[in-house]
Amino acid sequence: MPGLLLHYGALMMCAHPPGLVTIPAPVQQRVRVGANPVATSADVFLVAGCGFPATVPGAPPCTSVTWLHTSTRVLVGGLPVLLQPTPPVSLAPAIGVGTPPPNPPMVQAVQPRVRGM
């Protein structure tokens, strides 16, 4: 399934606002879209400020995100790039880790020009 290449600096939130999803340090720095490195399957997504514990006392907050949609044709350094299949604002093909049940994060903004398969 084709999609937009995800990149370091894309604006994402966990399913429980105001949780911000970020890639603290991109694994690769050479391949870029615009000025931002492309995200690969080796990148780790962390969540800061998940609002889930505030709505359900004693519940664990979202701590990280596992991306599920990777490219089959576009590789960077031998690793598949991550794809966002629909234009933002939309659910990501990913699941939040830490909360029962896992919820997909929301992608607010991503580069609109480069697509992959």
N, C-alpha and C positions, 0 to 999 in steps of 0.2 A: 504494500500500500504506500503510495507516495505521500510526502509531507514536507514541511518546511524544516530546514536544518536548525536544530536547537543550538544555542550558543551561551557562552559565559556572559552573564549580565542580562539574560532574559528575565522579565519580571513575572514571578510566579508566587502564588499564595497557597498555603495548605487549605484544606476544606473547612478549617475553623479560623476565620479571621481573628486577629490580624497576623496570623502566622506567615512569615516570609520564608520562601524556599530559595536557597542560594547554593552555588557551587563555590566553596571557599577557595580552592586552588585548582584551576584547570590542569588536567594531566598533560595535555599537549598545548604548545604555544605557537606552532608553525603555521597551521592552516586556520585561516580566519574568514569570517564573513563581516564585511565592514572592518571595524577595528577590534572585534571580539573573537577569541578563539572558539572553534567549533567544539561542542560537547560530544564526548564519546562514551561508549559503554563502561569505560574505566572510571569515569567521573563519579564523585560522591555528592549527593544532594542532601543538605542539612536544613532543618526547619528551626526557626527562631521565633518565639512568641506565639506558639499555638494557643488558641483560645478554648480548646476542648476542656481542660480541667476546670475552667470557670463555669461552664455550662453543666458539667457532670462532676460533682465533687468526688475526689478519690480516683478518678480515671487518669490513666497516663496520657501525656500530651504526644502529639506527633513529634518524632525526633529526626526522621530522615525520610527520603523518598526513593523508591526503586522504580526506575524507568523501564517500561515494558516494550516500547516500540522502537526497534533499531533498524537501521538500513541493511538491506541484503546486498546492495550493489556499490554503495559508497563507503570506502574505508579510509581512515586516517591513521597512519602508522600501524596498519594491520588491524585496527579496531573499528567496529561499526559505529557510525555517527548516530546520534539520537534524533528522532523525527517527531514533529508535532503535526498530526494529520489534518487538523482543521484550523482555519484562521482564529486567532484570539478574539475575544475572550472565550475560552472553551476549556472543557475538562482535558487534562493531560492523560496520555496513555500510560499512566503510572499509578502506583499505590503508595499511600502514606504508611510508614512503619511506626508502630508504637501505640496506635489507637485501635481498639476493637469496635467495629469492624474497620478494615483499611479503607480509606477514602481517597479518591484521586485529587491531586492538586489542581488549581485553576491557573492556566497560563494567561496572563494579562497582556503581555507584549513580547513579541519575538520578531526577528528580522523577516521581512516579507518577500525577499527577492530570490533566495537560493533554495531550490527544492531537491530532494533526493528520493531514492527508491530503495 
